[in-house]
Amino acid sequence: MSDQQLAVTPQRKASTELASFLGMEASMMMDVIAAQCFKGGSPTNVQLAAFISIAAEMRVNPMLPGMLYAYPIQGGGIVPMMGPDGVYKKLTEHPEVDSWDTTVFPEDPTIPPTHAISRIYRKGRTNPITYTASLSEWKVDSNPNWKTRPRHMLGIRALKQCARQIIHGLPHDEDDRVIMREVTATEIPRAQLTDTRAVEAEVIPPNKKPDPRPKAEKLKVKPDPAPEKTPAPASDPAPADETPHGKLRAMLTEGGWTEDECVKLAISVFPALKHIKTVDEIPASRIADIIEDWATAEGAMKTIRG
């Protein structure tokens, strides 16, 4: 299945609902979105359909700055992007969200920041949802805002990652896009990412270790007859595979998903992995991201299954 087939094609209801929400005629709305909301060129019909479906689901006006826009990607899909204004809107509208706050540390604004902690307080819940964003983990050197406004950028990053725990399917932002394009099969520390050019994933299959046993020499004499084999005692069941790949396979089996569907999910979320063919080729760090937000992953695989 191609990336183009992975794109979400909305039903007529999605375009009708979005057009009604924006107060526009549907055909004009699609022309405006195609001209204004896509970075890097005119979209195909499939890419436009995917974007309209996402905008209708998120219920945002993509024509407003910082709400929602898209990057077309190779293969015919898109990477939906949402700015800070869109995150604030979704948090404000969420029925379970009471309030939120973010603290950047050290709190002294004259000292360079090291990390930020966001808390989202839910109605009827005592403990808030929290996320800690470290500067060394999230700083993108190619984005000048991290040099001129590091406290602001760190606070936004902490809040957005925190919001993803309650708003499932929240689109990425520009820094996410840069990170995704520069991730290869061998993970690069985020603090070292400086080039905004896409790096294609080089998936190297595990090296096959040579068999240390020497090849048996041809016997010049007739060997003794082999001893009679005795039945092997019943062995205990094999222990569960606790590696990231083993855990992912167990979750796929439990949910009734195929490895092929999971591979297509990984490619759609992490475009740099477009050459992978099996679950074994997905980097462990990417598997951890998929398992951490399993509900969203299952929703995406459901869309892929069609």
N, C-alpha and C positions, 0 to 999 in steps of 0.2 A: 504494500500500500504506500502510495507516495505522500509527501507532505501536503500536497494539494488536497488529497482525499482526507487527510487528518483535520483539515480546517473545518470548523463548525459551520454548517450551512443553516441559517435560521429559517424557520417557517415564516409564512406570510405574516403571522401574528406578531413576530418580533419586530419587523419593519413597521407594521401598522401601529404597534404600541409605542415604539420610539418616535415615530412621526407625530403621533398624538401628544406625547410627552413634550416634544419640542415645539408643537404648534405649527408644523410645516406639512406641506403636501409630500407624500412619500417619495415620488420621483425626484423632486427638487432636493429633498433632504439627502438622498443618495449622491446627487451631484455635488452638493456642498461638502459632504463628508469626504468624498473621493478627492476633492481639491484641497481640503484644509487639514485633514486629520492623519495623513500618511506621510511619513518621513522617507525620503529617498526615491520618490517616483510615483507614478499613477498605479493604483491597485488593479488587480484582476477582479472579475466578478466574484470569484470564490473568496478572495481576501476581503473584499467589501462586505460580503455576506457574513463572514466570520466576525468582522468588526462590529457590524450592526447587531449581531446576536449578543456580543459581549456588552456593548453599550446599553442594550435593552435590559440585560440581566443585571448590570450594575446600576441601572437607572440614573445615568448621569448625562449631562449635556456635553458632548465631546467638542463642541465649538468653543466652550469656555476655556481660557488658559489654565493649564495644570490639571485638567480633569482626566482626559483620556485621549491617547493617540496611538499610532501603530507603526511598527517597522516591518515592511515586507521582508521575507527571508527567502533564501534559495529553496526552490522546491514548490513554491506557491503558497506557503502559509504566512502567518504574521506573528510578531511578538507584541502583544498588547502592553501599553505603558500607561502608568497613572502617576501624576505628580502629587505633591503634598496636598493641594486643595481638594483633590479627589478623595484622599484618605480622610481628611478632616470631615468632609461631607458624609462619607459612609459611616464614620464613627458617630457623628451627630444624629444620623437617622436610625442607627441600629437600636432596636427595641430593648436590648439587654444592657446597653451601655449607659451608665449613670454619669461618669466623668472620667477624665484621664489627666495625667501630669507626667512631665519628663524633667529629670535633673541631670545636668552635665557636671562631671567631676574632673578636677577640683572645682568647687563652686565659685572660687575667686576668678572673675573673668579676665584678670590680667595674667593668669597662668595657663599655659597650653593644656588643652583637655586631654584626658586619657581614656575616658569611657563615659557612657550615658546610660541611665536606667529609666525606662518608661513603665508606667503602671496604668492599667485600664480597670476601672472599678465598675462591676456589674451590679445591677439592681437585685437586691435580695441575697447577695453573696458577701461574705466577710472578707475573704482573701482576694486581692486583685490579680489580674493576669500581669506578668512582668516579663521584661526582656532587657538584657544588658548588652549594649553594643560597644565593642572595643575599637578604639581608633586604629590600632595596629591591624585589626582584622578587616575593617571595612573601608579604610581610606583608599581612594582611587587617585593616584598621582596625576593622571591625565585630565582630571576634572579640576579646573582652577579654583572652584568654590571650596575645595578641601584645604587649599592654602590660604585663602583670604577669609573664609568664614567657617573654620573647622568646628566651632561649638554648635553653630546652627545646623551644619550638615550631620553631625553626630547625633543631635537631638532628633532630627527627622528620621534618620536611619533606625534609631532605637524604637521610635513610635510606630514606624511602618512594620517592622518585624514583630512588634508586640501585637499590632492590629491584625496581622495574618493569623493569629491564634483564635480570633473570634470572627473575622470576616474571611471565610474560606474562598479561595480563588482570586484574592486581591492581586491585580496585575502588578508587574514589575515596574521599576523606574530606570532612568538612564544609567545609573551606576550598575544596576543589576545586568543591564544589557551588555555593558562593557565587560563585566566579569564573566558573563556567560560566553561571550565571543572569544575570550582569551583563555578559557579553561581547556586544557588538553587532557588526554587520558592520564598523564602524569600530573598530579595536582601541583599548581604553582601557588605559593603563598600570596594572599591578596595584597599584602603590603608591598610586594615587588611588582605588581602589575602597573606598567607605565605606558604601554603601547595600545592604542585603540584599534589597531588593525585586527581583523579576524584571524585566528590561528586554527587551522583545521586539526581536528583530533587525530593523532597518530595512534591507532589502536594496535598494540603489539601483543600477539597471543603469547601465553605463558610458554617459556622455553621448555622443551622436553629434555629432561635430564637423561644423559646416556646411561644405558644399563651397565653398571660396574662389573657385571659378571662376564668373564671371557666366553667367547663362543666355544661350544664343545667341539673338541677335535674328533675327527672320524676315528672310530675304534677299529683297530686292525684285527682284533680278536672278538669273538662273539661274547657279548656281555652276559653276566649272570642274570638269570630271570629276576624280574622285579618282585619284591615281596608282596604278599597279598595285602590289599588295602583294607583297612578296617574303617567302618563308618565313623565319620567325625562326630563328636558330641555336639548336641544342639547348643548353639551359641545364643547369648543374650541378644536382644534387639539392638541394632546399631544406634548409638547415641545420636540425638538430634544435632544437626549441623548448626552451630552457633555463630558461624561467620556471617557478615552482612549479606552475602549472596545467599547463604542457606536460610537466613531469616526471611529474606524477601521471597524466596521460592515457597516457603511455608505459608506466607501470607497470601501469595497468589493462589496456591492450592486451596486454602481455606475459603477464599472468596470466589473460587471458580473462574479465575482469570488465567489466560495463557501467557507463557513467556514471550511470545511474539507480540502480544498486546502491550506488555510491559516495556519491551524494547522500543516500540513505536512511541509510547508515552515518554520515555527518556529522551528520544530524539526530538520530540516536539517541544519539550521543556528545556533541554540543553542542546541547542543546535550544533555545538561543537562536536557532539558525539554522533554525527550523522552517518558515520561509516560503520557503526557497530552492528553486529548481527545476532549476538546472543547476550543473555543476562550476565554471563561471566565477564563480558567486556565492559560492563558499566563500572566506572570507578567506585570504590567503596564509599567515598564522600558523597557522591551523587545518590547512592542507594540510601544513605542515612537521611538525606533530604526527602526522598520519596517516602520512606517509612515514617518520618516525623509528621508528615501531613498526609497520612494514608487516606483520609476521607476525600481529600481533593484528588489524590491519585486515582482512586476508584471511580470518581465522577468523570475524570478525563478518559479512563479506559472504557467506561461505558459509552462515551461519545465516540471513541475510536471503533468500538464494536458496532456502533450504528444501529 
